[in-house]
Amino acid sequence: MSSCALQILTAPHHTLGAQAGRLIGAGVPRQKVAIIYDVGLSTLYRKFLAS
């Protein structure tokens, strides 16, 4: 995972991080979001908790 992608996802005010959260909230599988943003699944589960 690139450090740039991690910074984008961990910044709550960043547009791409917010968009990733909206995608997950809309039901897009985390695996697809991970591919789009080039991050690991564990990063998405850590940042956007499973409901």
N, C-alpha and C positions, 0 to 999 in steps of 0.2 A: 504494500500500500504506500502510496506517495504521501509525504508529509503535508503537501499542499492540500490533498483531498481530505486528510484528517483535520486540518485546520478549518477547512470549509464546513465540514460536518459538525465540528465541535463549537463553532461560533453560532449561537442561537439567533443572532440578528442577521446572519448572512443569508442571502436569498437562496442559495443552493441548499444550505442546511435546512432551511424552512421548507423548501420544495421537497426534499427527501422525506421530511416528516409528513407532509401532506400526501405524498404518494403512498407511504406506508399506511397512513390513516384511511386512505381511499381503498385499501385492500390490495395494492400491488405487492406481490411477494417480495420479501426482503432480499432474496437471492437476485432478483432482477434489479432492484435498487442498488445493490452492492456492485453489480456489473456496470450499471450506468455511471456510478460515481467512483468506480475503481477503489472500493474499500472492502474490508472483510465483513463477513456476517456478524462476527463478534462485536465489531465496532458499531454496527447498526443496532444490535440488541442492547449494547451498553448505552448508546445515546438515546435511542427511542425504545423504551421499555415495552415488552410484550404485554398486551392487555388481556 
